[in-house]
Amino acid sequence: MKKILVAGVVIIALFVFLLTGIYFLFPETLFKLAVKAERRSAGLIKKEIQVDDHKIVYLEGGKGPTILMIHGFGGSKDNWTRFAKYLTSEYHVVIPDLAGFGESSQIPAESYDAEKQLKRIDRFTEALKLEKFHLAGNSMGGMFAAMYGAKYPQKVLTVALLAPGGVGSPNPSEVAILIKNGKNPLLTGSPEDFDKLLNLCFVKPPSMPSRIKKVLAADAVAHRDFNKKIWDDMYGNLTKEALSVRENLLVPYLPQIQAPVIIIWGDSDKILDVGGVSVLEKNLKNYKTVILKDTGHIPMLEHPRETASHYIGYLKGKN
């Protein structure tokens, strides 16, 4: 018995030593393992499919009515993983990396403007044979979700807009002011920029080991140039006078949305001010609004359980 206990202690010590070594020497490996663990916990599997010229990498899991989730600018499919954990027991969840983002193809010669991205999203749904589904989007993904709901009403059951882009606010956000002054904090060129972006995205940034944060910062910096290309494709080199047009790109689409809409917005959003809710409510026909307290720009990542609770309650009320 004593030998077994000693052997057990040795095994545990070796395991701790191995993890410590991975953390200090190979933080990228540890990060990938953590991401895989979160996906597994949420019941999601990583897959890929060819959609025209682009390889689209996506997460899929669960059974039931389908929910298609669309991430924001500079984000990825894993922005939704913790949120999806509360949904896959009753819903079939599909979460792509949009073309140009995450692990999906980045093709410099292609355009990534809103019209092209909407078409790619539709071709993705065709490739997966998704005929009718609920649609949820955050930030830029919220703008695409609303536009898609307007353009393809026969496919969309409900639309969830989580702090959607393309909607101006009576009170400009901190980021809107920075962009008008020629600084775009969404394009991270250094680890310091990444830290600033985290503080803009969240009221309380998710806690993470310093070496894991360095991995995320390095990835954001590596994608900076292509993200700028996508930004320019979507918005062009607008003058200050034309910025209001960009900020309200979504507004003409809102009255065309036939599906019921749930609006979810954080009361402390520094990227897109919560005042945008009034613009949505003014232009939508059928909506419900949820304002989350002490929440920033990515509610499904900052408060996944609370956000999912509101969303599931809404979906069940529409069954």
C-alpha positions in Angstrom: 0.0 0.0 0.0 2.8 2.4 0.9 4.5 1.7 -2.4 1.3 2.5 -4.3 0.9 5.8 -2.4 4.5 6.7 -3.2 4.0 5.8 -6.8 0.9 8.0 -6.9 2.7 11.0 -5.4 5.5 10.6 -8.0 3.0 10.4 -10.8 1.3 13.6 -9.6 4.6 15.3 -9.2 5.6 14.4 -12.7 2.3 15.6 -14.1 2.7 19.0 -12.3 6.2 19.2 -13.5 5.1 18.5 -17.1 2.3 21.1 -16.9 4.7 23.7 -15.5 7.2 22.9 -18.3 4.5 23.3 -20.9 3.3 26.6 -19.4 6.8 28.2 -19.4 8.3 26.6 -22.5 5.2 26.0 -24.7 2.4 28.4 -23.8 0.9 28.0 -27.3 0.4 24.3 -26.7 -1.2 24.9 -23.3 -3.5 27.5 -24.8 -4.6 25.1 -27.6 -5.3 22.4 -24.9 -7.4 24.8 -22.9 -9.4 25.8 -26.0 -10.0 22.2 -26.9 -11.1 21.5 -23.3 -13.6 24.4 -23.5 -15.0 23.2 -26.8 -15.4 19.7 -25.5 -17.1 21.0 -22.3 -19.6 22.9 -24.6 -20.2 19.8 -26.7 -18.6 21.4 -29.8 -16.4 19.8 -32.4 -14.2 21.7 -34.8 -14.9 21.1 -38.5 -14.1 22.7 -41.8 -15.7 23.0 -45.2 -14.8 24.6 -48.6 -17.1 27.4 -49.6 -16.2 28.6 -53.0 -12.6 30.0 -52.7 -12.5 29.9 -48.9 -11.9 27.2 -46.4 -14.4 27.9 -43.5 -13.5 26.5 -40.1 -16.4 26.2 -37.7 -17.6 24.7 -34.5 -20.7 22.5 -34.4 -22.6 20.6 -31.7 -25.9 19.8 -30.0 -29.2 18.6 -31.3 -32.5 20.5 -31.9 -33.4 23.7 -33.7 -30.3 25.3 -35.3 -28.6 28.5 -34.1 -26.0 30.1 -36.3 -23.7 32.5 -34.4 -21.5 35.2 -36.0 -18.6 36.8 -34.2 -17.4 40.4 -34.4 -14.5 42.2 -36.0 -11.2 40.7 -35.0 -13.0 37.9 -33.2 -13.4 34.2 -33.9 -15.7 31.3 -33.4 -14.4 30.7 -29.8 -15.9 34.0 -28.7 -19.2 32.0 -28.4 -17.9 28.8 -26.9 -18.7 29.5 -23.2 -22.1 30.9 -24.2 -22.9 27.8 -26.4 -22.2 25.5 -23.4 -25.7 26.4 -22.1 -27.4 25.8 -25.5 -26.1 22.5 -26.9 -28.3 20.4 -24.7 -31.4 21.7 -26.6 -30.1 23.3 -29.8 -27.9 22.5 -32.7 -25.2 25.2 -32.7 -23.1 26.2 -35.7 -20.3 28.8 -35.2 -18.0 29.7 -38.1 -14.9 31.7 -38.3 -16.0 34.3 -40.9 -13.9 34.4 -44.1 -10.8 36.4 -43.4 -10.9 35.7 -39.6 -9.7 33.0 -37.2 -8.7 29.8 -38.9 -10.7 30.5 -42.1 -9.0 31.4 -45.3 -7.5 34.9 -45.8 -7.1 35.8 -49.4 -5.5 39.2 -50.1 -7.0 39.4 -53.6 -10.6 39.0 -52.3 -12.9 41.7 -51.0 -14.4 41.3 -47.5 -17.0 44.1 -47.7 -20.5 43.5 -46.1 -22.1 42.4 -49.4 -19.4 39.8 -50.1 -19.5 38.5 -46.5 -23.2 38.2 -46.5 -23.1 36.1 -49.6 -20.4 33.9 -48.1 -22.5 33.4 -45.0 -25.4 32.3 -47.2 -23.2 30.0 -49.2 -22.0 28.5 -45.9 -25.6 27.8 -44.8 -26.2 26.2 -48.2 -23.1 24.0 -47.9 -24.3 22.8 -44.5 -27.9 22.4 -45.8 -29.2 24.8 -43.1 -32.7 25.8 -44.4 -34.2 27.5 -41.3 -32.3 28.7 -38.3 -32.1 31.2 -35.4 -29.4 33.8 -36.1 -27.2 35.5 -33.4 -24.4 38.1 -34.0 -22.2 40.3 -31.9 -20.7 43.6 -33.0 -19.9 43.4 -36.7 -21.5 39.9 -36.6 -24.6 41.6 -35.2 -24.7 43.9 -38.2 -24.3 41.0 -40.5 -27.0 39.0 -38.7 -29.5 41.9 -39.1 -28.6 42.4 -42.7 -28.9 38.7 -43.4 -32.3 38.6 -41.7 -33.5 41.4 -44.0 -32.1 39.8 -47.2 -33.0 36.2 -46.5 -36.2 36.3 -44.4 -37.3 32.9 -45.5 -34.4 31.3 -43.7 -34.3 33.2 -40.4 -36.5 32.2 -37.4 -35.3 34.8 -34.9 -32.4 37.3 -34.8 -30.3 38.1 -31.7 -28.4 41.4 -31.9 -25.7 41.6 -29.3 -24.3 45.1 -29.4 -24.5 45.2 -33.2 -22.3 47.4 -35.4 -23.7 49.7 -38.0 -25.9 51.6 -35.6 -24.9 55.1 -34.4 -25.7 56.3 -30.9 -26.8 59.7 -29.6 -23.8 59.4 -27.2 -20.6 58.4 -29.1 -18.6 55.7 -27.5 -15.0 56.0 -26.3 -13.9 54.0 -29.4 -16.1 56.0 -31.8 -14.4 59.2 -30.6 -10.9 57.6 -31.0 -11.8 56.5 -34.6 -13.0 60.0 -35.5 -9.7 61.3 -34.3 -7.8 58.9 -36.6 -7.0 56.2 -34.1 -8.5 52.7 -34.4 -7.9 50.7 -31.2 -9.5 47.6 -32.9 -6.3 47.2 -34.9 -3.7 46.0 -32.4 -0.1 46.5 -33.4 1.6 45.6 -30.1 0.9 43.8 -26.8 0.2 47.1 -25.2 -2.5 47.8 -27.8 -4.0 44.4 -26.9 -4.2 45.2 -23.2 -5.9 48.5 -24.1 -8.4 46.6 -26.3 -9.2 44.2 -23.6 -10.0 47.1 -21.2 -12.2 48.6 -23.9 -14.1 45.3 -24.6 -14.9 44.3 -21.0 -15.9 45.9 -17.7 -13.7 43.2 -16.1 -11.4 41.5 -18.6 -11.3 37.7 -18.2 -8.5 36.6 -15.9 -5.8 34.6 -17.7 -2.2 33.6 -17.0 0.3 36.2 -18.4 1.9 33.7 -20.8 -1.5 32.9 -22.3 -2.3 36.6 -22.7 1.0 36.9 -24.6 -0.1 34.2 -27.0 -3.4 36.0 -27.6 -1.7 39.3 -28.0 0.8 37.8 -30.5 -2.0 36.4 -32.5 -3.9 39.7 -32.6 -0.7 41.5 -33.7 -0.1 38.8 -36.4 -3.6 39.4 -37.8 -3.4 43.2 -37.6 -2.6 43.9 -41.3 -5.3 41.6 -42.7 -7.8 43.0 -40.2 -6.9 46.5 -41.5 -7.6 45.2 -45.1 -11.0 43.9 -44.0 -11.8 47.2 -42.2 -10.9 49.1 -45.3 -12.9 46.8 -47.5 -16.0 47.3 -45.3 -15.7 51.0 -44.6 -13.2 52.4 -47.1 -11.1 55.5 -46.4 -14.0 57.6 -45.1 -13.7 61.3 -44.2 -14.9 62.5 -40.9 -18.0 63.8 -42.5 -18.8 60.3 -43.9 -18.3 58.5 -40.6 -21.9 58.9 -39.7 -22.8 57.0 -42.8 -20.6 54.1 -41.7 -22.0 54.2 -38.2 -25.6 53.8 -39.5 -25.0 51.2 -42.3 -27.5 48.9 -40.6 -30.4 51.3 -40.2 -31.9 50.9 -43.7 -32.1 47.1 -43.2 -33.9 47.1 -39.8 -37.5 47.8 -41.0 -37.0 44.9 -43.5 -36.4 42.3 -40.8 -39.5 40.1 -40.5 -38.3 37.7 -37.8 -38.6 38.6 -34.1 -35.5 40.3 -32.7 -33.9 40.2 -29.3 -31.5 43.1 -28.5 -28.9 42.4 -25.9 -26.5 45.2 -24.9 -24.1 45.9 -22.1 -24.7 49.1 -20.1 -21.0 49.8 -20.0 -20.0 49.2 -23.7 -17.1 51.3 -24.7 -16.9 50.0 -28.2 -20.5 50.7 -29.3 -22.5 52.9 -26.9 -25.7 51.3 -25.5 -27.5 54.4 -26.8 -27.7 52.5 -30.1 -30.6 50.5 -28.5 -32.9 53.5 -29.1 -32.0 53.5 -32.8 -32.8 49.8 -33.1 -36.1 50.1 -31.3 -37.1 53.0 -33.5 -36.6 51.0 -36.7 -37.5 47.4 -35.7 -41.1 46.0 -35.9 -40.9 43.1 -33.4 -38.3 43.2 -30.7 -37.4 42.7 -27.0 -34.6 44.5 -25.3 -32.3 43.3 -22.5 -29.7 45.6 -21.0 -27.1 43.8 -19.0 -25.6 45.6 -16.0 -21.8 46.0 -15.5 -21.3 44.5 -19.0 -19.1 45.5 -21.9 -19.1 44.9 -25.6 -19.0 41.1 -25.7 -21.7 39.9 -23.3 -21.7 36.3 -24.3 -18.0 36.1 -23.3 -18.1 38.4 -20.3 -21.3 37.0 -18.8 -22.0 33.8 -20.7 -24.5 32.2 -18.3 -26.6 35.4 -17.8 -26.6 36.2 -21.5 -27.5 32.6 -22.4 -30.3 32.6 -19.8 -32.0 35.6 -21.4 -31.5 34.2 -24.9 -32.9 30.7 -24.1 -35.9 32.3 -22.4 -36.5 34.3 -25.5 -36.3 31.4 -27.8 -38.6 29.2 -25.7 -41.1 32.0 -25.7 -41.1 31.9 -29.5 -41.6 28.1 -29.8 
